Amino acid sequence: MSETTARLTALRERMQQTGVDLVALGPGSHMQWLVGFHPHADERPCLLLVSQSGECFLMPVLNAEGSREHTNISFHTWADDEGPAAALAAALRAIRAEQAGTVVVDETMRADFALLLLGALPGARHAFTDDTVGALRMRKSEGEFAKLKASAAIADRAMQKAFGALRPGMSERELATVISDHFASEGAATLFTIVGGGANGAFPHHQSGARKLAVGDAVVMDIGARKDGFPSDITRMAVVGRPPEGYEDVHTIVERAVQAAIQAARPGVKAREVDAAARGVIADAGYGDYFVHRTGHGLGIDGHEPPYITATSETVLEEGMVFSIEPGIYLPGRFGIRLEEIVILRADGPEIFSALPRDLHVASA
């Protein structure tokens, strides 16, 4: 059985369990996961439609020939001079979904695509993919794990390259370039290189800039790149010459928060309990107001995807889920500290992707 066939079968089982008549996906990561590709995304309506009776594409003629190289799923094509309405009606009839009562709509598709579909199904109830495609994507196969693990190893080596290059007087942007260059040397496409020195480290999503790194700066490095369709994401800390006053104590607290979250993450535990474990350590140390984001996010085809490890998430963690654990403390005008691991949840707890310790790296002054 091909991977696409297996995933379509699993999706139909979820649809039956959740009472869904039709799933509609636009070009993007959901479609990529389900059938192994997606056509060029532009303003022309393009949908993958899956019912209990079959599956087909609503496909712009412009994309049909190139897309046919990737799939044997049937196409209902439309041209610019005729519009998509007739082709959509034919597609729905072909998979016996013209009377669909409950429709799942890809939350990432264009709004005009969704309105076109819902307009063709007046009275249909609609929901997003949380309980269908989204639920299936959260549990990674061993093949997906292998690609994520390989991507994480490249990020480890890029981080080590940054550690070796870090010197006083170089700019955040120059250090970010060292990281990007290493990613490129291993055939990985850089997704982000957050380098925040000194007070800039207190901005969790700082954009690396022209600020020169100086002796006594704590430096946040949060980096990621995509290889073979899967991203990496890791955050580590370095200092130039010597840590700023109070740094060691705060680093220890963040490390304890990481360990608490790792200990809390088990199959059957709600995501909010993992967030609470990390947040409790930081709050008990008096820094609760300075932990300003969630504890983690899922990682797969997308760099951010379910499960989200938040204070309110009711998602029950399951074996095979991949997510980050990344508590942080951000002290305005002083420094920030974030330590991030990507883990896959096994039966006995999290397996960490990175081989790099979370210890502070001290660069020569």
C-alpha positions in Angstrom: 0.0 0.0 0.0 1.4 3.4 -0.9 1.8 6.1 1.7 -1.0 8.2 -0.1 -3.4 5.3 0.0 -2.6 4.5 3.6 -3.2 8.2 4.6 -6.4 8.4 2.6 -7.7 5.3 4.3 -6.8 6.7 7.7 -8.5 10.0 6.9 -11.7 8.2 5.9 -11.7 6.3 9.1 -11.4 9.7 11.0 -14.1 11.1 8.9 -16.4 8.2 9.8 -15.6 8.6 13.5 -16.2 12.3 13.5 -19.3 12.4 11.2 -17.6 14.3 8.3 -18.9 14.0 4.8 -16.3 15.9 2.9 -12.7 17.2 3.5 -11.5 20.0 1.3 -7.8 21.0 1.2 -6.1 23.9 -0.6 -2.5 23.9 -1.9 -0.3 23.7 1.2 1.0 21.5 3.9 -2.2 19.5 4.5 -2.3 18.6 0.9 1.4 17.9 0.8 1.0 15.5 3.8 -1.9 13.6 2.3 -0.9 13.1 -1.3 2.8 14.0 -1.4 2.7 17.3 -3.3 0.7 20.4 -3.9 0.3 22.5 -7.0 1.4 26.1 -7.3 -0.7 28.2 -5.0 -2.2 31.3 -6.5 -5.6 33.0 -6.8 -7.1 30.3 -9.0 -9.3 27.9 -7.0 -7.6 24.5 -6.5 -9.0 22.0 -4.1 -8.4 18.4 -3.1 -11.8 16.9 -2.3 -12.1 13.7 -0.2 -15.4 12.0 0.6 -16.2 8.5 1.8 -16.8 7.6 -1.9 -13.7 8.9 -3.5 -11.3 11.8 -4.0 -10.6 14.2 -6.8 -9.0 17.6 -7.6 -10.6 20.8 -8.7 -7.7 21.9 -10.8 -6.9 25.0 -12.9 -6.0 24.0 -16.4 -2.8 26.0 -16.0 -1.6 23.6 -13.4 -3.0 20.3 -14.7 -0.1 19.1 -16.8 2.6 19.7 -14.2 0.4 18.2 -11.4 -0.3 15.1 -13.4 3.3 14.1 -12.9 2.7 13.7 -9.2 -0.7 12.0 -8.8 -3.2 9.7 -10.5 -6.1 11.2 -8.6 -8.7 12.4 -11.1 -8.9 16.1 -12.1 -11.9 18.3 -12.8 -10.3 21.1 -14.7 -11.4 24.7 -15.4 -10.0 27.5 -17.5 -9.7 31.2 -16.9 -12.3 32.0 -19.5 -15.0 29.8 -17.9 -14.4 29.9 -14.2 -14.5 27.1 -11.6 -18.2 26.7 -10.7 -19.1 24.1 -13.2 -16.0 22.0 -12.6 -16.6 22.2 -8.9 -20.1 21.0 -9.3 -18.9 18.1 -11.4 -16.2 17.2 -8.9 -18.7 17.1 -6.0 -21.0 14.8 -8.0 -18.2 12.5 -9.0 -17.4 11.7 -5.3 -21.1 11.8 -4.3 -20.6 14.9 -2.1 -23.0 17.3 -3.7 -25.3 16.9 -0.7 -22.5 16.9 1.9 -23.9 18.0 5.3 -20.7 18.4 7.2 -17.6 19.8 5.5 -14.1 20.1 6.9 -12.3 23.1 5.3 -8.5 23.6 5.3 -7.9 26.5 7.7 -4.9 27.6 5.7 -6.7 27.9 2.3 -7.6 31.2 0.8 -11.0 32.5 2.1 -12.3 32.9 -1.5 -11.7 29.1 -2.1 -13.6 28.3 1.1 -16.5 30.6 0.2 -16.7 29.1 -3.3 -17.0 25.6 -1.9 -19.5 26.5 0.9 -21.5 28.4 -1.7 -21.9 25.2 -3.7 -23.1 23.4 -0.6 -25.8 25.7 0.9 -26.7 24.6 4.4 -23.6 22.5 5.0 -22.0 22.7 8.5 -18.3 23.4 8.4 -15.3 22.9 10.7 -11.6 23.1 10.4 -9.2 20.1 10.2 -8.4 19.7 13.9 -10.2 16.3 14.3 -9.3 14.9 10.8 -6.1 15.8 8.9 -4.7 17.8 11.8 -5.2 14.9 14.2 -3.5 12.5 11.9 -0.6 14.8 11.1 0.3 15.1 14.8 1.5 11.5 15.1 4.6 11.2 13.0 5.7 8.1 11.2 9.2 6.7 11.6 9.9 8.0 8.1 8.9 11.5 9.1 10.9 11.1 12.4 14.0 10.1 10.4 13.9 13.3 8.3 13.2 15.5 11.2 16.1 13.9 13.1 18.5 14.4 10.1 17.4 18.1 9.9 18.0 18.5 13.6 21.6 17.1 13.2 22.3 19.8 10.6 21.1 22.5 13.0 23.4 21.1 15.7 26.3 21.5 13.3 25.2 25.0 12.3 25.0 26.0 16.0 28.5 24.6 16.6 29.7 26.7 13.7 28.2 29.8 15.3 29.8 29.0 18.6 33.2 28.7 16.9 32.7 32.0 15.0 31.4 34.2 17.9 33.7 37.0 18.7 33.3 40.5 20.2 32.9 43.2 17.5 31.0 41.0 15.0 27.4 42.0 14.4 24.3 39.9 15.0 23.7 39.8 11.3 27.3 38.6 10.6 26.8 35.7 13.0 23.4 34.9 11.4 25.2 34.7 8.1 27.7 32.2 9.5 24.7 30.0 10.4 22.9 30.4 7.1 26.1 29.6 5.2 26.5 26.4 7.1 22.9 25.4 6.4 23.5 26.1 2.7 26.7 24.0 2.8 24.6 21.0 3.8 21.8 21.6 1.3 19.3 23.0 3.9 17.3 26.1 3.2 17.4 28.6 6.1 14.1 29.4 7.6 15.2 31.8 10.4 18.3 32.9 12.3 17.4 34.8 15.4 20.6 36.2 16.9 19.9 38.6 19.8 22.8 40.0 21.7 22.6 41.8 25.1 19.3 43.6 25.6 18.1 42.5 22.2 17.9 38.9 23.6 14.9 40.1 25.7 12.9 40.3 22.5 11.8 36.6 21.8 11.5 37.1 18.0 14.2 39.7 17.6 15.4 40.3 14.0 19.1 40.0 13.8 20.6 43.4 13.0 23.7 45.6 12.9 24.3 45.6 16.7 27.9 44.7 17.5 28.4 41.9 20.0 30.4 43.1 23.0 32.2 41.5 26.0 29.6 40.7 28.6 26.7 40.1 26.1 24.5 37.1 26.5 23.5 35.9 23.0 20.3 34.1 22.2 20.6 32.0 19.0 17.3 30.4 17.7 17.9 28.8 14.3 16.2 26.5 11.8 16.3 25.3 8.2 14.5 22.9 5.9 16.0 19.8 4.4 14.1 17.1 2.5 10.8 18.8 3.3 11.3 19.0 7.0 12.4 21.8 9.3 14.7 22.1 12.3 14.4 24.4 15.3 16.8 24.8 18.2 17.8 27.6 20.6 21.0 27.7 22.6 22.8 30.4 24.6 26.3 31.9 24.4 28.1 34.7 26.1 31.0 36.9 24.9 33.8 36.6 27.4 31.8 36.6 30.6 28.2 36.4 31.6 26.3 39.5 32.6 25.4 39.9 36.3 22.7 37.5 37.4 22.9 35.4 34.2 23.9 32.0 35.8 21.0 32.0 38.2 18.4 32.7 35.5 20.0 30.1 33.1 19.7 27.6 35.9 16.0 28.4 36.3 15.3 28.0 32.6 17.2 24.7 32.5 15.1 23.5 35.4 11.9 24.5 33.5 13.0 22.5 30.5 13.7 19.5 32.7 10.3 19.8 34.4 8.5 19.9 31.1 10.4 16.9 29.8 9.4 15.0 32.9 5.8 16.0 32.6 5.5 15.1 28.9 4.0 11.6 28.7 1.4 9.9 26.6 -2.1 10.6 28.0 -1.0 13.9 29.6 -2.7 17.1 28.4 -0.5 19.7 26.7 -1.4 22.3 29.3 0.1 20.2 32.0 3.5 20.3 30.3 3.2 24.1 30.0 2.2 24.3 33.6 5.3 22.3 34.7 7.7 24.6 32.9 5.7 27.8 33.9 5.5 26.7 37.5 9.3 26.5 37.9 9.7 30.0 36.4 6.9 31.5 38.4 8.1 29.9 41.7 11.5 31.6 41.1 9.8 35.0 40.8 10.1 35.4 37.0 6.6 34.4 35.9 5.9 37.8 34.4 9.0 37.4 32.2 8.0 34.1 30.5 5.9 35.7 27.8 5.1 32.9 25.4 3.9 29.3 25.3 6.1 26.4 26.2 6.1 24.8 22.8 4.7 24.1 19.4 4.5 21.0 17.1 7.0 20.5 14.3 6.5 18.5 11.1 6.0 19.6 7.5 5.4 23.0 9.1 7.7 24.7 11.5 4.7 25.6 13.7 1.8 23.1 13.8 -0.2 21.2 16.4 0.2 20.2 19.1 0.6 23.6 20.8 2.0 23.4 24.4 0.0 26.2 25.9 -1.6 27.0 29.2 -5.0 26.4 27.8 -4.5 23.4 25.5 -6.7 20.4 26.1 -4.8 18.3 23.5 -4.0 14.9 25.0 -0.4 14.0 24.1 0.1 10.8 22.2 3.1 8.6 21.3 4.6 9.8 18.0 3.8 13.5 18.5 6.7 15.9 17.9 6.9 19.3 19.6 9.3 21.9 21.1 10.0 22.5 24.7 11.3 26.1 24.9 10.7 28.0 28.1 12.4 31.4 28.4 12.9 34.4 30.7 13.3 37.8 29.1 14.5 40.7 31.3 14.0 44.1 29.5 17.1 46.1 29.0 19.3 43.3 30.3 19.2 39.9 28.5 17.0 37.0 27.5 17.4 33.3 27.9 15.6 30.6 26.0 16.6 26.9 25.8 14.8 24.9 23.2 14.6 21.2 22.4 12.6 19.3 19.8 11.3 16.0 21.1 9.3 13.1 19.8 7.0 11.5 22.4 7.7 7.8 23.0 5.9 5.4 25.2 8.2 6.2 28.1 8.6 9.9 27.5 10.3 12.4 25.2 13.2 11.5 23.0 15.3 14.7 22.3 16.5 15.3 18.7 19.5 17.4 19.4 22.8 16.0 20.7 24.0 19.5 21.9 24.0 20.1 25.6 22.0 23.1 26.9 25.1 24.4 28.8 26.1 28.0 28.3 28.8 28.4 25.6 31.5 31.0 26.5 33.2 32.6 23.6 36.7 34.1 23.8 36.8 37.8 24.5 
